[in-house]
Each structure stands twice: as C-alpha cells, then as structure tokens.
Amino acid sequence: MYSKTCTLASDIDDFGTRVSDPAVVNHIVNRLAFMGSHIADIVHSLSGKLDRSMIDLDHWLEVLEAFDGAKRAFHEANGAAQAATEVLRNHTQIPR
C-alpha cells in the first residue's frame, strides 16, 4: 500500500500539467479515502492488541483514547477529502 501511494504521488508530480477533470480527481480521492478507511481499521485493531503489561496502567485509558483519536482522524480526513471533491465538482466548468 505504501509503495502504491508513493507511486501515485510521484505520478501526479511527474504529470506536469493541471488535472482539469473532476472525475479524475474524484476517482483518486475516493481510492485514497478507501485506503484511509483501511488504515483507520488497522489502527483500531492495533489498539485492541496492545500488550497491557508493557503500558503504565495509570495511563492505559489515555493510550486507548489516543489510538481512538487517530482512528477518528483518519475517518474525518476521508470525509473532508471526499467533501473537497464534491465542492470541486460543483464549481468546475467542463468545456463542451
């Protein structure tokens, strides 16, 4: 997943022109949002597998809340990215 994301970033940088089709941007952002959702699920799974014996018990809840916050941040970023493509689509004039 990391290598594909790096390749995508490199491809976009190397493209050398503007992306004018909102459908292209929407497709890319939706793919990234899909990956972001999986990342949120991975973060959530990791928090459930943490070894409690290695973490200061006085701060266990703080650790879990931090991981929950990270999961929420990925979900919120996905929603914001998809909302951005909607705004782009609503305000882009496609030549006829």
Secondary structure, DSSP 8 states (H G I E B T S, - for coil): -HHHHHHHHHHHHHH-S----HHHHHHHHHHHHHHHHHHHHHHHHHHHH--GGGS-GGGHHHHHHHHHHHHHHHHHHHHHHHHHHHHHHHT-----
